[in-house]
Amino acid sequence: MSYSVARPLTFTANYSLNVLDKSNLPEGFQTFFNTPKHKYNVGANGVAFNHLTYSVNYRWAQGHLYELPFAVGELNDYSSVDAYVGYAIPKLYTTVQAGGSNLLDATNTQVYGGPNIGRLVFVGLLFDIK
């Protein structure tokens, strides 16, 4: 869902409810569903001063059972704050950009037995070749 306040500001949100019907499965059957029951994100993005674009987003997922052929375990709830800013230089067909995911460096494991996902930041140039 998106709601535009004005060109400089749009709010975004979504929610997922994921339920697996296991009523007809044999006891002990591994479904490998590996999906949190509740998951959502909320954010804002927009354009300011004609050339400046921005985005900020908060993501959250409920802890859940994670099944692999070699391991089964519970994952904890996890969340992340992501942000992006870009500045367009129209004469050069270029956008200078910077951003990051998991900016608060929250402990974030999304696969049982897998590594923690840390902070990732980037800077770059985007060229619009016509």
C-alpha positions in Angstrom: 0.0 0.0 0.0 1.3 3.5 -0.8 -0.1 6.8 0.2 1.3 10.0 -1.5 1.1 13.0 0.7 2.6 15.1 -2.0 5.4 14.7 -4.5 8.1 15.0 -1.9 6.6 12.3 0.4 5.0 8.9 -0.1 4.4 6.5 2.7 4.5 2.8 2.0 3.5 -0.3 4.0 2.8 -4.0 3.5 1.9 -6.9 5.7 2.1 -10.7 5.0 0.2 -13.4 6.8 1.6 -16.8 5.8 -0.1 -19.9 7.2 0.5 -23.5 6.0 -2.3 -25.9 6.4 -0.7 -29.0 7.8 -3.9 -30.8 8.8 -3.6 -33.5 6.1 0.2 -34.1 6.5 1.6 -37.1 8.3 3.1 -36.4 11.8 6.8 -35.5 11.6 6.6 -34.5 7.9 9.0 -31.7 7.1 7.3 -29.1 4.8 10.4 -26.8 4.4 7.9 -23.9 4.5 10.6 -21.7 6.1 8.4 -18.6 6.2 7.5 -16.3 9.1 3.8 -16.2 10.0 3.8 -12.4 10.3 6.0 -10.1 8.3 5.7 -6.3 7.5 7.5 -3.2 6.4 6.8 0.5 6.6 8.7 3.3 4.9 8.7 6.6 3.2 10.3 7.9 0.0 10.1 10.8 -2.3 11.8 13.6 -4.2 12.9 16.9 -2.6 14.4 20.0 -4.2 13.8 18.5 -7.7 17.1 16.5 -7.7 17.3 14.8 -4.3 15.6 11.4 -3.9 15.4 9.5 -0.6 13.9 6.3 0.9 13.8 4.9 4.4 12.3 1.5 5.2 11.8 -0.6 8.4 11.3 -4.3 8.0 10.3 -6.9 10.6 9.7 -10.7 10.5 8.4 -13.0 13.2 10.7 -15.8 14.4 9.7 -19.1 12.9 10.7 -22.8 12.4 13.4 -23.2 9.7 13.8 -26.7 8.3 16.7 -28.0 6.2 17.5 -31.6 5.3 20.5 -31.5 7.7 19.2 -29.2 10.5 15.9 -27.9 12.0 15.7 -25.0 14.4 13.9 -21.8 15.4 14.9 -18.4 14.2 14.3 -15.3 16.3 12.3 -12.3 15.2 14.5 -10.0 13.1 14.3 -6.4 11.8 16.2 -4.0 9.7 16.3 -0.3 8.9 17.3 0.5 5.3 17.9 4.0 3.8 18.9 5.5 0.4 19.6 9.0 -0.8 20.4 10.0 -4.4 21.2 13.3 -6.0 20.6 13.7 -9.8 22.8 15.7 -12.0 20.7 16.0 -15.2 23.3 17.6 -17.4 25.6 14.6 -16.8 22.8 12.0 -16.9 24.2 10.9 -13.6 22.9 10.2 -10.1 25.2 10.2 -7.1 23.8 7.7 -4.6 24.5 6.4 -1.1 22.6 4.0 1.1 22.6 1.0 3.3 20.7 -1.9 4.7 20.5 -2.9 8.4 21.8 0.5 9.3 21.4 -0.2 13.1 23.4 -3.4 12.7 20.8 -5.5 14.4 21.7 -9.2 14.8 19.8 -10.7 11.9 19.8 -14.4 11.0 17.4 -15.5 8.3 18.6 -19.1 7.7 19.0 -21.6 10.5 22.7 -22.5 10.8 23.5 -19.5 8.5 25.6 -16.5 9.3 24.3 -13.3 10.9 23.6 -10.6 8.4 25.3 -7.4 9.2 25.2 -3.8 8.0 25.8 -3.1 4.3 26.5 0.4 3.0 27.3 1.6 -0.5 28.1 4.7 -2.5 27.9 4.9 -6.2 27.3 6.6 -9.5 24.4 5.7 -11.7 24.7 6.7 -15.3 21.6 7.0 -17.5 22.9 6.0 -21.0 20.4 6.9 -23.7 
